[in-house]
Amino acid sequence: MTAILPEHVPVITIDGPTASGKGTVAHRVAKALGWSVLDSGALYRLTALAALRRGVPADDEPAVARVAQALDVRFDGPHVYLDGAEASHDIRREEVGNFASRVAAFPGVRQALLERQRVFRQPPGLVADGRDMGTVVFPDAVLKVFLVADVVARAERRRKQLIEKGISANLDDLLRDMRERDARDTQRAAAPLAPAPDARILDSSNLTIAETVQAILDFWREAGAGAA
């Protein structure tokens, strides 16, 4: 049997700002298609968590890049492990998310994680979510989706997620943090958050998760990519 080259494995990218729902949606789209999933944001959060644990300051690009290069991580379904220990809960802390947003602007950190992300491209297909999946990591993706939502709707979603995890959350604080992250993500010099020229823009402000997933599956069918 002839091996399938990575570049021939179909990819759906789902990019968008923080708390736009892309992680949950990506997992559900991948499950519907029987594909694997890449949560690229988790890699940046894991880098942030590892740096915080080592006392590395967020403004030390070379040191954070070294942490990213040596990252000892493992993904097992919904579970994420850092240095052999479960880290799924810790990487969702707001402190870690803010640190990740800051260091994600560093070209050295992004380069350190680039090839690590591309390794996830395995048959039969990959759904990759993040901020530069369609523009930098998988520019040849068959379908690129840019998921947007009103910032207030995103803050409400994040607050609900945190409360469900037993983490206290203040809506005003979340709104402020989210607007700051949006500004950093869209204005950074390295791989700024922006839709690819050929991306499908999907506003999920008034859509349920199920409706958002269905819209993306419809995009996939419209692209005639099901036979890829």
Secondary structure as GFF3:
##gff-version 3
##sequence-region A 1 228
A	DSSP	three_ten_helix	6	8	.	.	.	ID=ss1
A	DSSP	beta_strand	11	15	.	.	.	ID=ss2
A	DSSP	alpha_helix	22	33	.	.	.	ID=ss3
A	DSSP	beta_strand	36	39	.	.	.	ID=ss4
A	DSSP	alpha_helix	40	54	.	.	.	ID=ss5
A	DSSP	alpha_helix	61	69	.	.	.	ID=ss6
A	DSSP	beta_strand	73	76	.	.	.	ID=ss7
A	DSSP	beta_strand	79	82	.	.	.	ID=ss8
A	DSSP	beta_strand	85	86	.	.	.	ID=ss9
A	DSSP	three_ten_helix	90	92	.	.	.	ID=ss10
A	DSSP	alpha_helix	94	103	.	.	.	ID=ss11
A	DSSP	alpha_helix	107	118	.	.	.	ID=ss12
A	DSSP	beta_strand	126	130	.	.	.	ID=ss13
A	DSSP	pi_helix	133	137	.	.	.	ID=ss14
A	DSSP	beta_strand	143	148	.	.	.	ID=ss15
A	DSSP	alpha_helix	151	164	.	.	.	ID=ss16
A	DSSP	alpha_helix	171	187	.	.	.	ID=ss17
A	DSSP	beta_strand	200	203	.	.	.	ID=ss18
A	DSSP	alpha_helix	209	222	.	.	.	ID=ss19
###
